[in-house]
Amino acid sequence: EYEVSIADLWATGVAPEGHPTKFIRDNLNMLGIETSESLKTCAQGKVKVAGVVTHRQRPSTANGTLFINLEDETGLINVVVSKGCWLRFRSAARSAPALLVSGRLERHEGVVNVVAEKIEVLELAEGIHSRNFY
């Protein structure tokens, strides 16, 4: 099932048999990693999230800020990466197909963001690619 979901993501961008993070959720839970769904209700403050990068955006008007969207089995996670964080973790932030992000949870008027403080590669599988706009 895991291999099928990776192949589906590679070929179509969709994994109808189950998102790849679903298959490693027990391990992610042991690391204290929140899901997209749980971010809606967990306490603001320090959090860890993980998922497949759906896209990266670095608008010229954002003064070096990078915006990354991660997808897990429950939805999308908005990650805001400051210029300083980008400089420290750019090798992972720039090209890894899946990420583990430690940061600060912010919720405002229904919008949930994680402001990244640390970015690591999440080992899922080869062949998953993000859409990058920078």
N, C-alpha and C positions, 0 to 999 in steps of 0.2 A: 504494500500500500504506500509506504514512504517513497519508494523509488518511482512509483506511478505518479504521485503528486509532484515530485521534482520534475519529471519528464513533462507533465502537463503544464507546469509553470514555465518551463523552458519553451515549449512549443506554442502555447496559447496565451500565457500570462494568467491563467486561471487554473485552480486545482480543485475540481469537483469532488474528488475522493477524500479530500481533507487537506487543510493547510499544513505545510511542513512543520510548523511550530507545534501543531497538535501532537505530533509523534514524539516530541522531546519535552512536552509540557511538564512531566514529572520531574525531570532534571532542572528545568527552569524554575519550577516551584521551590525545589530544594535550595536554589540560589536566591530566593526571595524576589523573583522577577514577576512584576505585575502584568496583567493582560490589559489590552485596550479597554475592555469592558470594566475591569476593576478600577481603572483610573478615574472613572466617573464618580466613585463613592469613597475611595480611600483618602486618608488624611493628606492634606497638602504638606509638602516637605520633601525629604530625600526619597527617591524611588529608583528602581532599576526596571528597564523595559528591554524587550528584544523582539526582533522580527526581520522579515525580508524587506529590503529597501525597495519601495515602489518608485520613488523618484527623489532627486536632489535638485534644489533650486538655489541659485545665488544671484538675486536681482541686483543690478548695478546701483539701485537706489537704497540698498540695505546696509551700506557701509561695511561690507565684508561679512555680514551675517549669512550663514547657510541654513536653509530649511530642508529637513529630511523628513520624508514620510516613511514610517515602518508599518508593515502589516503583519499581524499575528492572526491566530485562528478566530479571534473575536472582533477584529476590526482594524482601523487605522490609528496610528499614533503620530502626532505632530511633534517633531523634535527641532528645537531651535539651537543652533550651534554658533556661539560667539566667535569673533575673529581670533581671540586668544585660544579658545578651545580647538578651533580648526588648526591653528599652527601646531599645537601639541599633538593632536591625534589625526592629522591630515591623511596619513597613509591608509588608515582604516576608513575614515570618513569619506575619502575621495572615491574609493573603488570597491570596497567590500560589498558583496551582494546581500549580506545579512549582518546586522549589528546588534551588539549588546551595549546599552547606554545607561550610565548612571547619571542622575541629575536631580533637578528640583522640579517638582510638580507644581504647575500653576493652573488654576481654573478661574475663568472670568466670563460671565454672561454665557455660560454653556460651552465655551471653547476650552479644550484641555490641551495644554502644551507641556512638554518636558524640556526644560532648559538644560542642555547637556553640560556635564562637568568632566566626564570620562567616556571615551568611545573605544570599544573593542570589537574585533571581528567575531562574529558568531558563526561557528563552523556548521554549515548545513549540508551543502552539496555544490558541486560544480554545475555550471550551466544556467544559474539564475542570474538575470541581469536587470539593472534598474534603468530608468530613464533619467538622464542627467541634463539639467538646464543651467549651465554656467560656462 
